[in-house]
Each structure stands twice: as structure tokens, then as C-alpha cells.
Amino acid sequence: MAAANISARRSPTWITGKYDAVNAPALKRLIVNGAILKAFPQEVLEACYSTANEIYADLAKTNPHFGKRHASMMAFKNDSLPWTQVAELSYDSFMARMRTKT
């Protein structure tokens, strides 16, 4: 049981790390083979955001465990957003600009 608990706790970190490690080379292969990468249009992102929030609200009504976890996650996200905007977003933007200069 202890091994299963440890594995369950560590697997999200491993999965995220593996995804991050293989994503850049996969994108590079796509680009080399002619893929053109574009951001989703703002209206598509907004429609997805609204639809997802409707689904979350419906799930919260029928599943109290989901509702409690979602509310907690959203409170954390809202509290941490200012830090993310100052630290992560500005750093990512800076690194993207510097990449084009070197």
C-alpha cells in the first residue's frame, strides 16, 4: 500500500516532467515537416473558457467533492494570479524576446 501511495503522489510530477521534456522536440519535428503553429483565436479561447466553466458548475451541483475541490483550486488560482503575472508571464515574455535577439 505504501508503494502505491508513493507512486500515486509522484506520478503527476513524472508525467508533467516527461511531457515538458518531449514536447519541445516534438514541436520541432512538426515545424521541420512543414507545420505552421498559430495561437487559438481569442473568441475560440473565450468560448472554451465559458463552456468549461458551465461544465464545472454543473458538475459542482451533482458532485459535492468536485465542487469543494474546484472551489479550492479556483481560490488558489485567483490568489496566485498576481504573482504569476508579475513573475512568470514577464519572465516568459522576456525570454521569448531574447530568443529572437540571439
N, C-alpha and C positions, 0 to 999 in steps of 0.2 A: 504494500500500500504506500509506503514511504517513497519508493522509486516512482510509482505512478504520480504521486503528488509533485515530486520534484520535476518530473518530465512535463507535467501539465503546466507548471509555473514557468519553465524555461522555454517551452516550445514557441510561444509568441515572439520572444526575443530572437530565437534562432530563425524563425520564419521571416521576420522583418529584416534581419541582417542578410539572410540569403537573398531575399527579394532585392534589397538595395545593391548587393554585390553583383547580381546577374542582370539587373535592369539596364544599366548603362551600356554594357557590351551588346545587349540585345537591341537597344535603340540604335547603336552604331551600325549594327548589321542591317537593320531596316533602312537606314539612311543610305548606306553604301549601295543597297539594292534598289534605290530609287524612291523610297517612301518620303513623303513630304509631311512633316509634323506641323500641326496647327493647333492652337488653343480652341477649346469649345467656345462658340459664340455666347455672349453674356446672357441672351434670352434663353438659351438651352440650359445653362447653369442655373439660372433663376427658376426655370420650370422644374428641373430636377430637385432643387432645394425645397421648393414648395411641396412637391409631391412626396418627397421623403418625409417632410415634417407632418404631412397629413397621415401618412402610414404610421409614423411613430405615435401620433396622437391616438389613432385607432387602436394600436397595439397596447398603449398605456391604459386604455379603457377596459380592455379584456384581459390584460395580464399585469397584475399589480407588481410583480417582481420586475418586469420590464420597465414599468412606469417609474418605479423607485430608482432603478439603475440609470435610466435615461435622464431623469431629473438631476441626479447627482452628477452625471457626466456633463450635462449642459451647464450646470452651475460652475463646475470646474473650468470648462471651456470659456465661459463668459468672463470668469475671474482672471484667467491666464492670457486672454487675448491681447490686452495692452502690452504685456511682456513680449509676446510673440511678434507683435507688430514692430516693436522697437528693436528687439534683438535679432530674431530670426529673419524677418522679412527684409530688414535693412541690410543684414549681412548677405543674404542670398542675392539681393539686388546688386550689392557691391561686387560680389564675386562674379556675377554674370557680366557686369560691365567690364571688369578687369580681364575676363577671359577674352573679350574682343580686342583688348589693347595689347595683348602679348602674343 
